[in-house]
Amino acid sequence: MIKRFHSLYVGQIELENIGLSGTPADARRYTNARFAEVFWTAKDIAQEMDALGYYALWTAEHHFQHEGYECFPNLIQLSLWLATQTKRLKLGCAFNVVPMWHPVRLAEDYAMADIVTDGRVIMGVGRGYHSREVESFGAPVIDQAANRELFEEQIELMLKCFNEESFSHHGKQYDVPPPVEYRGYQLREITCVPRPKHLPVEIWMPIASSKSIDYMASKNFKAMVTLNGEKILDDVVKAYRDACAKHGRPKKLGEDMIWGAGIYLADTPEEAKRRVEPSHDERYKWFAPFGFVRYADAQGRTWGTPGAPARVPNLADGILQKAWFCGPPAHVIDGIKSIEAKYPGLEDFMIHWAEGLPPKEFKEQLRWFAREVMPAFQG
């Protein structure tokens, strides 16, 4: 049963001339002052969600995006500040792109955030997908095997920082501590100072592939799936359940997962579609070239694979795939409940902010959703 409601804001500025016939994604370029808007937007949205009873606001780490779509470079730093501007809302990292970090620094930063916010920052980790940013930080992402190998060693080191009073790590990429003298003795172990207050650390990852699912289950990481078509969602929910069982951690279908979908409320489905369609299309102008079309065709083939559609999806596709729910509150409730009914362990639902939607309009949607949709899941 869904109990907690989240929202995802990836850090887009307020975009103009949106939609398929609007400004091409690669042609967008803005001033530094415009990029800075995202911090105040995040504060405004976080305070609104805090007052309305939402559970967590999730944000995304990215770099170099003069296009204006994803402008948060440091999620832990952002979350620390947002925690000072809110009372109870949790702040989720979706996701810290680990290959762009030194894992010890990431562990230290998170530990501090966990302590001073008393556990309100949620740790999330990912491998990255933008070649422009990951490769610019000196880490591989085009070479997926090298990226995975680096990421897994980084996670091993980060978990030692969290969980062990003192430790050493000697791997392919990291030698911690190095074999040096320190104050007259040979250094053999170090201690992460400070370590998180809340242990074990709750860690989330996005589900991107079957290999990632098995790895996540082996580490007992929780899973986030957003804007997936109904067939692909069902496949990954079952695969995650099965992988957790394989690693000795039996879970109900949907347990320890956040399911996210696109939402737009209006008096009729037709009005909702008309109003959100340009924002939907703006999102896919940016994200579709990265492979973020997680829909299946009638034969169960993922879009973009041989024989399946390869085009950019439209809103009608998303609604048919139950990745988007558009219409009056009762219609949206029925849609969410149709997915909830399949997964007895599912407790978390996340609203995806369509990238072209203005902040004022999204806040109106958050208020309407809290007033007329959330109560249907609280009894």
N, C-alpha and C positions, 0 to 999 in steps of 0.2 A: 504494500500500500504506500502510495506517495505521501510523504510527510513533510519534506523540505523543498523549498523553492529557491532557485538560483537564477542568476542572469550572467551572461557573458558579454563583456565589452572589450573588444580587441584593441581599442585605442584609435579609432578613426576620427578625423576632424569632421566638422559639418561640411559635407560635400555639396557642390552646386552642379547643376546641369547633369543630373544623374540619369541612368537608364541606358538601354541599348543604343539609342541614337544620341546619347549625351557625349561628354568629353571622353575620349579613349583613356583607359587606365594609364597607359605609359606616357600620356601627354600631360598628366597632372603634375604640377610643381608649385610649391607654396613657400611662404616666408617662414622664418623661425618663429615669429609671433603666432602664426596660425598653428604650427605644430604644438606650441605650448598650451593651446586651448584644451588639449585632451586631459590635462591634469585637473583643470577646474570642472570640466565635464564629469570626470570620474568622481570628484568630490560631491558634485550636485546629485549624481545618480546614486552614489553610496548613501548619502544622507536620506534621499527619498526612500530607498529600499530599507534602510534601517528603521525608519518611521512606519513603514508599511508591514513589517514583520517577515521580510524575506530572510533567508538563511545566509546566503553568501553571494558576493560579487566576485566574478573571476575576470582576470585580465591576462593579456598575452604579451610575451617579450619578443620584440623585433627591433631591427636596426636599419638605418639608411633609407627609410621609405619616404622619399620626397614626394611620392604619389599621395600621401596622406591617409593611407588605409590602416596602418598598424604602427603607432608612434610611441609606445612605451618601451624604453630601453632597459628598465630595471624594476622588476615586479616586487621584490622584497622591499626595496626603498619606497616604492609607491604605496605598498600595503602598510608599511609602518606609518606613513603620513596619514593615509585614509583612516587608520585605526584611531588616530588622535581627533579625527573629525566626526566620528560615529561612536555609538555606545555599545552595541552588541553584534553588529553585522560581522560575519567572518569574511576574510579577504583571501581569495584563492589565486594561486599562480598557475595559469594555463597557457604556456608552461615555461618554467625556466629552461632555456635551451642549453643543456649541460655541456656540449662540446665547445661552447664559447666561454666557458668558465674554467677556472682552476677549482677542482671539486672541494678542496679544503676551504677556500674562500667562500664558496657557496654554502658549505656546511656552517661556517662561522657566522655568516650573515643571517642565515635562517635561524640559528640558535639564538642570536640576539633578539630577532623579531619575535620568536616564540616566547621568550622570557618577558620582554617588556610589554607585549600585548596580551599576555596570559593565554596564549594558545589560539589567538584569533586569526593568525596567518596559516593558510593551508599550503603545504608543500606540493608542488607539481613539477614533474621533470619530462623533458622531451628531447628528441635527437635533432630536431631542426629539419627544415626543408628548403629554405631560401639559400641558394648557392651564393648569392651576392653577400649575404651577411655571414654565414658560417665559414665559407672559404676565406673571407676577408679577415676573420679572426684567427686564421691559421689552422683551422680544423677541417677535416674532410666531410663532405656531404654528397658530392657527386659520386664518389666511390662509397656506395652504401655499405659494403662489407667492412671497410676501414672505419666508417662512421660508427657502425654498430660495435665493433671491437673497442674503439676508444670510449664510447658511451658506457659500455658494460664495465670497463676498468674504472672509469670515473665513479660510477655508482658504487662499486665495491669499496673504493676509498672513502667516498662520502658516508656510507653506512658505518664504516669503522669509526669515523669522526663522531657520529651520533651515538653509537652503541657501546664502544669500548673505552674503558677508563684510560688506557694507554695502548698504543698500537704501533705497528710498522707495516709498510706496504712496499713491495719491490716488484714492480711489473714492467711491462713493455714501455709505457709512457711516463710512469711516475716512480720516483725513488724517494720514499718518505719514511724516516728521515734519511738524508744522504749519510754516508760513512765519514763523518767529520768529528773532530774533537770539539768539545764544548765545556768550558770552565774546568779543564783538566781531566775530563773523562770522555770515553768514546760514546758518542750518541747512538743509541740503538732503538729507542722508542720516543714517541711524542704523545702529547695529550691535547685534544681539541679544547680550547678555553674561550668561551664557555661551551658546554654541551646543551642541547635543548632541555627545557624543563619537562616537557610532555613526551614521554617515551613509551613504546616505540613511536617514532614519527610516522604520522599518517601521510602516505605518499601516493599521489595520483599520476596516471599517465594516460595519454590518448591511445585508443586502439587504432593502429595503422595497418597491421598485417598479422598473419597467423603466427609468425615468429615472435612478434612483440607480445602477443597474448600469452604464449607459453612463458616468455621471460617474465612478464608482469606477475603471472601466477606463481612462479618460482620464488619471487621476492615478496609476495603478498601485497603487491601494489594494487590500489583501487583504479577503476577504469572509467574513462569519460568517452561517450560516443555522442556526436552531435550531427544533426542534419543528415542522418542516414535514412535511405529508403527502408520500408518495412521489412523486406526480405533480407537485406544486408544487416539491418539491426538484429533480426532474429538469429541470423547466422553467428554474429559476433557475441551476442549474449550467451548463446548455447556453448560456443567455443570457449569463452571465458569461464563459464561454470564447469565445463569438462576439464579444462586445464587446471583450475584450482583443485578439483577432486584428485587429479593425477598427482599433484604435489602435496597431497595430504591435508588440503584445506577445503572440505566440502562446504558449498554455499548454495543457496536457493537461486533460481533463475532471477537475474537482475540485482542480486545482493552485491553491495560494494560497487555499484555503478551509478553514474549520473547519465541520464538520457536527456539530450537537448534537442529542441525543435524550434522552427520558426513559428511565431505567433503574431496574428494581427486581429484585433477585435474591432468590429463595426456592427451596425444594425442588421446588415445582411451579408451573406458570403460574397455577393457581387460587389458591394461597396468595399469590403475588405480587400478583395483581390485588386480592384482598381487603385486603391490608395497605396498598397504595399508593393505592387508589381515593379515600379521603377527602382525601388530600393533593393528588392530581390535581384533584379537584373544587374544592378550595379555591383552587388556582391559577387555574382558569378563572372562578370567581366574581369574581376581581379583574381578570383580564386580558381576558376575552372582550368586555366593553363597549368596550375600546380597539381592537377589531378584530383581536386576536391569535389568530385561528383560521385557520391557514394549511393548510386541508384542501381537497381537491377532491372533487366528486361523480363519479358514474359517467360523466358526460358531460364531465368535465374542468373544470367550472365551480367557481371558488373559493367556498367557503362564504360566505354573506352577499350574494352577487351574485344578480341576478334568476334565479329558478328553482332555485337551489341551497339546501341547508339553511341556516337562519339561527339555529338554536338553539345553546345552549352544548353543546360536545361532551362525551361521556362517555369513560371510559377505553377501553371497547371500540372506540370510533371511533378513538382514538389508536393502539391496537394494530393495527387493520385498516389504518390509513394508514401504518404503520411509522414513526410518530413516537415510539412508546413500545415498549420491549422488556421483557417481564416474564416471569420464570421462572428455571429453573436455569441455571448458567453456560453449558452447552452450547447451550441454546436461545437465550440472548442472543448468544453468539458467532455462531451461524448467522444470526441476524437482522442483526447488524452487517455480517457478511461479505456478505450478500445485497445490501447497498447499496454496500459497498466495491468489489465486483466490477464495478460499472457505471462506476466513475470511476478510471481508472488514475493520475491525478495526486493523488488524495486521500490526505493524510498525517496529518490531524489530526481527532480525534474528541473531542467534549465531552459530559460527563455533565451534564444539567440537574437541579439540586436542586429537586424538587417543593416548592412553598412551604409546605405544611403538615407536611412531614416533620421530626421533631425532630432536632437536631444529633447526638445520640448515635446515633440510627438511621442517619443519613446517613454518619457515620464508619464504622459497621459495613459499610455498603454499599460505601464506598470501599475498605475493607480486602479485602472479598470480591472485588470487581472486580479489584483489583490482583493478588490471589493466583491467581485462577482464570480471568480473562478476558484481561487484558493479555498474559500469556505466549503466547496463541494468535496474537498479531499481532507477535511479536518474532522470527520466524524465517522 
